[in-house]
């Protein structure tokens, strides 16, 4: 497995930018799934006070100090705004969820010294992998797309 991916999923304290009121949005699905897998999660959304009874942070700057990894599930333009506000010394890792072109935001994160993962679904890597994500991982491995 790619070193950046392994280091990210080994982080047990993760912030997720892009949780939503909608249970169908990926940020909220990832939040619930990763929480079940034992991650300590810090949801970020400026419009929410809580998700599933857990405190939701309005801004990245409000996160506790132990959080140094960030999963981004927002649109690329919002992702760029988030990255511009991040301190590369505190935030070591950032994962841009697959499904959109995050190349500008990813480049900005790399310039700040962050380890970056793009074009991958975190739920294919964070163990245990079950259901549809296990099927996706199987085919990614089969076709040489799993790194």
C-alpha positions in Angstrom: 0.0 0.0 0.0 1.2 3.5 -0.8 3.0 5.1 2.2 0.8 8.2 2.3 -2.3 6.1 2.3 -1.0 3.9 5.0 0.1 6.8 7.2 -3.3 8.5 6.8 -5.4 5.5 7.7 -3.0 4.8 10.6 -3.9 8.2 12.0 -6.6 7.6 14.6 -7.6 11.3 15.0 -9.1 12.6 11.8 -11.0 15.7 10.8 -13.6 15.5 8.1 -14.5 18.6 6.2 -17.8 18.2 4.5 -20.1 16.3 6.8 -23.8 17.2 6.1 -27.3 16.9 7.5 -28.0 14.6 4.6 -27.1 11.0 5.4 -26.7 10.4 1.7 -23.8 12.7 1.2 -20.4 11.1 1.2 -18.9 13.2 4.0 -21.6 12.0 6.4 -21.4 8.4 5.2 -17.6 8.4 5.7 -18.1 10.0 9.1 -20.4 7.2 10.3 -18.4 4.4 8.7 -15.0 5.6 10.1 -16.5 6.1 13.5 -17.7 2.5 13.6 -14.2 1.5 12.7 -12.9 3.2 15.8 -11.5 6.4 14.5 -11.7 9.6 16.7 -13.4 11.9 14.3 -13.8 15.7 14.3 -16.5 16.8 11.8 -16.2 20.2 10.2 -19.1 22.2 8.8 -19.8 25.9 9.4 -23.5 25.3 9.3 -23.9 22.4 11.8 -23.7 22.3 15.6 -23.7 18.5 15.8 -23.9 15.3 13.7 -25.3 12.2 15.4 -25.0 14.0 18.7 -21.3 14.7 18.3 -19.9 18.3 18.3 -19.4 19.7 14.8 -16.6 22.2 14.4 -17.4 25.3 12.4 -13.8 25.9 11.3 -10.6 24.0 11.0 -9.0 26.4 13.4 -11.3 25.2 16.2 -10.0 21.6 16.0 -8.2 20.1 19.0 -4.4 20.0 18.7 -4.0 16.2 18.3 -5.8 16.3 15.0 -3.2 16.4 12.2 -5.0 14.6 9.4 -7.9 15.9 7.3 -10.3 14.1 5.0 -11.8 16.6 2.5 -15.2 15.8 1.0 -16.3 19.3 -0.2 -16.2 20.7 -3.7 -12.7 21.6 -5.1 -13.2 25.4 -4.7 -14.0 25.0 -1.1 -11.1 22.5 -0.6 -8.7 25.2 -2.0 -10.1 27.7 0.6 -9.6 25.2 3.4 -6.0 24.3 2.3 -5.1 28.0 2.1 -6.0 28.4 5.8 -4.1 25.2 7.0 -0.8 25.3 8.6 1.5 22.6 7.1 3.3 22.2 10.4 0.2 21.2 12.2 -1.6 19.3 9.5 0.7 16.6 8.2 -1.8 14.7 6.0 -4.7 15.5 3.8 -6.9 13.1 1.8 -9.0 14.5 -1.1 -11.9 12.1 -1.6 -12.2 10.8 -5.1 -14.8 12.1 -7.4 -13.6 15.6 -8.3 -10.6 17.3 -9.6 -8.7 18.5 -6.6 -5.4 19.1 -8.4 -5.1 22.8 -7.4 -5.9 22.1 -3.8 -3.6 19.1 -3.7 -0.7 21.1 -5.2 -1.2 23.8 -2.6 -1.2 21.2 0.2 2.1 19.7 -1.2 3.6 23.1 -1.3 2.9 23.4 2.4 4.7 20.1 3.1 1.6 18.0 3.6 1.4 14.3 2.5 -1.5 14.1 0.0 -3.8 11.4 -1.1 -6.0 12.0 -4.1 -8.3 10.0 -6.4 -8.9 7.3 -3.8 -11.9 6.4 -1.6 -10.8 6.2 2.0 -13.5 3.5 2.7 -11.5 1.1 0.4 -8.5 1.4 2.7 -9.7 1.9 6.3 -10.0 -1.6 7.7 -12.1 -3.5 8.0 -13.3 -3.1 4.5 -16.7 -4.5 3.9 -19.6 -4.4 1.5 -19.4 -2.4 -1.7 -16.1 -1.0 -0.8 -14.6 -4.5 -0.5 -15.9 -5.2 -4.0 -14.4 -1.9 -5.3 -11.1 -2.8 -3.7 -11.1 -6.2 -5.2 -11.5 -4.8 -8.7 -9.0 -2.0 -8.1 -6.5 -4.7 -7.1 -7.5 -6.8 -10.1 -6.9 -4.0 -12.6 -3.8 -2.6 -10.9 -5.5 0.6 -9.6 -5.0 -0.2 -5.9 -1.9 1.4 -4.5 
